[in-house]
Every structure is written in structure tokens, then in C-alpha cells.
Amino acid sequence: MRSNRIIRHILGPFAALVLSSTLGTAETFQLPGSRVVIDAPEGFAVASGFVGLQHTAGGASIVIADFPAVAFAQLKSQLTPEALIRAKFVNAKPLRLARTDDFVAFEGKVGGTMTRFMLVFADSKTTALLTVNIPDTAIGSGTIARRDVERALETVAFKDIAAAAEKSFTLGYTGAFKHAGDFNMVGRVSIYNLGGKMHDKPVTRQEPGFVILQMSDAAAAADLKATSRRLLSTRTRRDVAISEEKPVTVSGLDGWEHVATASETSTDEKIGLYEVMLADGDEGLISLSGSAPIAEFDQYLPEFRKIVASFQRRR
């Protein structure tokens, strides 16, 4: 993007000739609700089943996730060749990219027939994680050029303002909780906490909070009860004990409600968890979840239930 403008400025009318001989055709995308802007190789389009881009003919995908800026240091420390290999990322090795910011990038193989590229970069507001999956057949046939993928990762950047995104739900009640931000992770995530803003440093103590996650996952939607149980047991929690479990209907959507306790893996702090998992169409899921330190959970559980009761899915 920026390098192309510099070339045009220097070479004037000859720039088109130079660019056409050195760059594959690319299209610029900025997904709704995201600050990430990317010049994707020709043939990519906005995906329907995940947050990112897909290349239907080549069977390729670019998954775009954004997190609070504070996540960069954690992701950078976790994304090591050793950790990626343990996660079935075969032959993971650093990927050299012509970027001037602080970033982490890797390439490797998954499933034996797929090349995967990963890039993490950040600014003062946001951390972005891009995962690019390209079948080896698409690269071998010339459908997708490796250099075009690298160039997309070299030029991907942040816009000052996120692209407009209309919320697909409303909350009639949030109590003491304030909207702190929206992010594209495994799906669209809306975060609410008592302060109404994201922390700029890692939090060492669990704080009361409420999160709404919207995602498309046909396999997960097929068994909501199991998916809800699984979401309670993340890698950052252990000793999850479910005390309440029942079917519910919220805003005309059927689902399951769970109340549980768990311990934070990193601090051993005991917390209370409340989650409602709803079916949203054939493949969609909506998770509404609240958490708080165990000493405060009884105080906040009625508030979490009132927030869920006020949830309305926009049709």
C-alpha cells in the first residue's frame, strides 16, 4: 500500500509499468468492525463462515483476529517454533518479512498438504493475528503465488478508525457494566466491564466482566450443550465444576445455561462462571457469559441473568 504510493510518486507515468511487472493484482479489504486493512492476492473475498477472507477456487483462507494491544506481548512470547510444533504446526520456522514494526511471523505445514503463514503485529490500540492457509496444490498450480501472500503480510496495517459494523443485537440492561470494546477473534466479541475500557497492562486479578461472542461453527452448533460445557473449560481455567445446567430460550433462540466455578490456571484464583449458549440459525452460535471472583459471584450472578434476559437479537 504505502510502498506502492511511493513508487507512483517517484516514477509518475512509468509507475504502472513497474508495478504491473512486480506485483500481483491485489484488492484492499477492511472487515466490518476491524482496523486491519490488507491488500489480499487476487481471488480472495470476504468469508461467510469466519472472520476473514477466502479464496474459493484455491481453497485458501486468511483468518483475521484482533485483540486489545496488551495481548501482543503474550502472543509474542507464546508463538515460538516449539509451541507451534506442539500444536501440529510442522516444520515451523520464522518467516522473514519486509516490515519495520515489531512483529512475529512464522511459516510451516499443517495436515501435510497445507502451507500456513502466521503474523502478529500491534500498535498502541490493537494487536492483530493473521493466519493464512494455502493448499500446496494452489501454490503449485500458480492459482495463488507465495510471493503475493508474503507481500500481503508485509503491507497489512491498521487504519485509524475501525470499519463500520452494525451490532446484530441490543442489550436493554447492563447494570454497572459498561461497553469496553469489540474485537474480531474466533468470532465477533463484545466486552463489558466495570470501567468501560480495556486494560493497557496484563490484569493480575480476575475482575467482574461480561462477554458476548458471536461465531459460525456448524459442528459446535450441532451440540450446544457440549459446546457450552467446552467453552467453560478454557486453557486458562482448571477444576471446572458445574453446579447448574438447564435449557433456556432467549430472544426466541434456544440454548443452554450453565453456572460453574473454576480456578484460574496462572493465579489459582477461584472464580464463578455464568454462561448461556444460544443457537443462531443452522450454523451460528451466540455465547453470553459473565465471570467474577468467587467472593463476589453471588452478587453479580443476578446481574448477569438480567443482562441475558434483556438480550435481543436483531432480525
C-alpha positions in Angstrom: 0.0 0.0 0.0 2.4 2.7 1.2 5.3 1.4 -0.9 3.1 1.5 -4.0 2.3 5.1 -3.4 6.0 5.9 -3.1 6.7 4.2 -6.4 4.0 6.1 -8.1 5.3 9.4 -6.7 8.8 8.8 -7.9 8.1 7.3 -11.3 5.0 9.1 -12.2 3.6 7.8 -15.5 6.0 4.9 -15.5 4.8 3.6 -12.2 2.0 1.4 -13.7 4.5 -0.4 -15.8 6.8 -1.1 -12.9 4.0 -2.2 -10.6 2.4 -4.4 -13.1 5.6 -6.3 -13.7 6.5 -6.7 -10.0 3.1 -7.0 -8.1 0.3 -9.5 -8.5 -3.2 -8.0 -8.7 -4.5 -7.3 -5.2 -7.7 -6.0 -3.7 -7.9 -4.0 -0.4 -10.1 -5.2 2.4 -11.1 -3.8 5.7 -13.6 -6.1 7.5 -16.5 -4.6 9.4 -15.6 -3.6 13.0 -11.8 -4.1 12.3 -9.0 -1.6 12.0 -6.9 -4.1 10.0 -6.6 -3.3 6.3 -5.0 -5.8 3.9 -4.1 -6.0 0.2 -5.1 -9.6 -0.4 -4.0 -11.5 -3.5 -6.4 -11.7 -6.5 -9.3 -14.1 -6.0 -9.9 -13.5 -2.2 -13.3 -12.3 -1.0 -14.9 -11.7 2.4 -15.7 -15.1 4.0 -19.1 -16.0 5.2 -18.3 -18.6 7.8 -15.4 -17.0 9.7 -13.8 -13.6 10.3 -11.5 -13.1 7.3 -11.1 -13.8 3.6 -11.5 -16.9 1.5 -10.3 -18.0 -1.9 -12.9 -20.4 -3.2 -11.1 -21.6 -6.3 -7.8 -22.2 -4.4 -9.3 -23.5 -1.1 -7.3 -20.9 0.8 -8.2 -18.6 3.7 -6.9 -15.6 5.6 -8.3 -15.5 9.2 -8.0 -12.1 10.8 -8.3 -11.7 14.6 -7.8 -8.6 16.6 -7.2 -8.3 20.3 -6.5 -5.5 22.8 -3.0 -4.1 22.4 -1.9 -5.6 25.7 -2.2 -9.1 24.1 0.9 -8.5 21.9 3.5 -9.4 24.5 1.7 -12.5 25.5 1.2 -13.7 21.9 4.8 -12.9 21.1 6.0 -15.0 24.0 3.7 -17.9 23.2 4.3 -18.1 19.4 7.6 -20.0 19.4 8.7 -22.7 17.0 8.5 -25.2 19.8 5.0 -24.2 20.8 3.8 -24.2 17.2 5.2 -27.7 16.6 3.3 -29.0 19.6 0.2 -27.6 18.0 0.7 -29.7 14.9 2.4 -26.8 13.0 5.1 -29.0 11.3 8.5 -27.5 10.4 7.5 -24.2 11.9 10.2 -21.6 11.3 10.4 -17.8 11.4 9.1 -16.0 8.3 11.2 -13.1 7.0 9.0 -10.1 6.0 10.0 -6.6 4.9 8.2 -4.8 7.8 9.6 -2.1 10.0 7.4 -2.6 13.1 7.7 -5.1 15.9 6.2 -8.3 14.7 6.3 -12.1 14.9 5.8 -14.3 11.8 6.1 -18.0 11.1 5.5 -20.4 8.3 5.1 -24.2 8.3 2.9 -27.1 7.3 -0.4 -28.3 8.6 -2.1 -31.6 7.6 0.8 -32.4 5.3 -0.7 -30.6 2.3 -1.3 -27.1 3.6 1.2 -24.2 4.0 0.4 -21.9 6.9 1.7 -18.4 7.5 1.1 -16.5 10.8 1.7 -12.9 11.6 1.3 -10.9 14.8 1.7 -7.2 14.9 0.4 -4.3 17.0 0.1 -0.6 17.7 -1.0 1.3 20.8 -4.6 0.2 20.4 -4.8 -3.2 18.8 -3.0 -6.5 18.4 -3.7 -8.3 15.1 -3.2 -12.0 14.4 -3.4 -13.2 10.8 -3.4 -16.9 9.9 -3.1 -17.7 6.2 -3.8 -21.3 5.0 -2.8 -22.1 1.4 -3.1 -25.6 -0.1 0.1 -26.8 -1.7 -1.9 -27.5 -4.9 -2.9 -23.9 -5.1 0.7 -22.7 -4.9 2.0 -25.5 -7.2 -0.6 -24.7 -9.9 0.1 -20.9 -9.7 -3.5 -20.2 -8.5 -2.0 -18.3 -5.6 1.6 -17.1 -5.7 3.6 -17.4 -2.5 5.2 -14.0 -3.1 1.8 -12.4 -3.2 0.9 -13.8 0.1 4.2 -12.6 1.6 3.6 -9.1 0.1 0.1 -9.0 1.7 1.6 -9.8 5.1 4.3 -7.2 4.6 1.8 -4.4 3.8 -1.1 -5.3 6.1 -1.6 -2.4 8.6 -4.1 -0.6 10.8 -6.5 2.2 9.9 -7.0 4.9 12.5 -10.7 4.0 12.7 -12.4 0.6 12.6 -14.7 0.0 9.7 -18.4 0.5 10.5 -20.2 -2.6 11.8 -23.8 -2.7 12.9 -24.4 -4.6 16.0 -26.6 -7.6 15.5 -28.1 -7.4 19.0 -29.2 -4.9 21.6 -29.0 -5.0 25.4 -31.8 -3.4 27.3 -29.9 -3.7 30.6 -26.2 -3.7 31.5 -26.3 -2.6 35.2 -22.9 -1.5 36.4 -21.2 -2.9 33.3 -20.1 -0.6 30.5 -19.1 -1.4 26.9 -15.3 -1.6 26.7 -14.7 -2.7 23.1 -15.4 -5.0 20.2 -12.9 -7.4 18.6 -12.8 -10.0 15.9 -11.4 -13.1 17.4 -12.8 -16.6 16.8 -15.9 -14.6 16.1 -17.2 -11.1 16.9 -16.6 -10.4 20.6 -18.1 -7.6 22.6 -16.6 -6.9 26.0 -18.3 -5.2 29.0 -16.6 -4.4 32.4 -17.0 -2.1 35.3 -14.5 0.5 34.0 -15.8 0.7 30.4 -12.3 0.5 28.8 -9.7 -2.2 28.0 -6.7 -2.5 30.3 -3.3 -1.4 28.8 -1.4 -3.8 31.1 -2.0 -7.5 31.9 -4.5 -8.0 34.7 -3.2 -9.9 37.7 -6.6 -10.3 39.4 -9.9 -11.5 38.0 -12.4 -8.7 37.7 -16.1 -8.9 37.1 -16.9 -8.9 33.4 -19.4 -9.9 30.7 -18.6 -11.1 27.2 -20.8 -11.7 24.1 -19.3 -13.9 21.4 -20.9 -14.5 18.0 -19.5 -17.1 15.7 -20.3 -19.5 12.9 -19.4 -23.2 13.6 -21.7 -25.9 12.2 -20.1 -28.6 14.3 -20.3 -26.7 17.5 -23.9 -25.6 16.8 -24.9 -29.3 16.4 -24.5 -29.9 20.1 -25.0 -26.7 22.1 -24.8 -28.4 25.5 -21.4 -29.9 24.8 -20.1 -26.7 23.2 -21.2 -24.6 26.2 -19.5 -27.1 28.6 -16.3 -27.0 26.5 -16.2 -23.2 26.4 -16.3 -23.1 30.2 -13.1 -25.2 30.3 -10.6 -23.0 28.5 -6.8 -23.4 28.8 -6.7 -20.6 31.4 -9.0 -22.5 33.8 -8.9 -25.7 35.6 -11.1 -27.7 38.1 -14.3 -26.5 36.4 -17.3 -27.7 38.4 -20.8 -27.1 37.0 -23.5 -26.5 39.6 -26.5 -25.6 37.4 -27.4 -26.7 33.9 -30.7 -26.2 32.1 -32.3 -25.4 28.7 -33.3 -21.8 28.1 -34.9 -19.6 25.4 -33.7 -16.0 25.0 -35.0 -13.6 22.3 -36.6 -16.6 20.6 -33.3 -18.5 20.4 -33.0 -21.9 22.2 -29.9 -22.8 24.2 -28.3 -23.9 27.5 -27.5 -22.1 30.7 -24.6 -23.1 32.9 -23.4 -21.9 36.3 -20.0 -23.1 37.4 -16.9 -22.5 39.5 -13.2 -22.8 38.3 -9.7 -21.8 39.2 -7.5 -19.6 37.1 -4.5 -21.6 35.9 -2.0 -18.8 36.2 -3.0 -17.5 39.6 -5.1 -20.3 41.3 -7.7 -17.7 42.0 -11.2 -19.2 42.3 -13.9 -17.6 40.1 -17.6 -18.0 39.4 -18.8 -18.5 35.8 -22.2 -18.0 34.2 -22.8 -18.8 30.5 -25.8 -19.0 28.2 -25.1 -20.6 24.7 -27.7 -19.9 22.1 -28.3 -21.4 18.6 -28.4 -18.6 16.0 -29.6 -20.2 12.7 -28.2 -23.5 11.4 -24.5 -22.8 12.0 -24.4 -19.7 14.2 -23.7 -19.5 18.0 -24.1 -16.8 20.5 -22.4 -17.1 23.9 -23.3 -14.7 26.7 -21.0 -15.1 29.6 -20.2 -13.4 32.9 -17.4 -14.1 35.4 -16.3 -12.7 38.8 -14.1 -13.6 41.7 -15.8 -16.3 43.8 -16.3 -13.9 46.8 -18.3 -11.5 44.5 -20.0 -14.0 42.3 -23.3 -14.3 44.2 -23.6 -10.5 44.0 -23.1 -10.5 40.2 -25.0 -13.6 39.2 -28.4 -11.9 39.3 -26.9 -9.1 37.2 -25.6 -11.5 34.6 -29.0 -13.1 34.4 -30.7 -9.7 34.0 -28.3 -8.8 31.1 -29.1 -12.0 29.4 -32.8 -11.5 29.8 -32.5 -8.1 28.1 -30.7 -9.5 25.1 -32.5 -9.0 21.8 -31.3 -10.5 18.5 -31.8 -8.1 15.6 -33.6 -9.8 12.8 
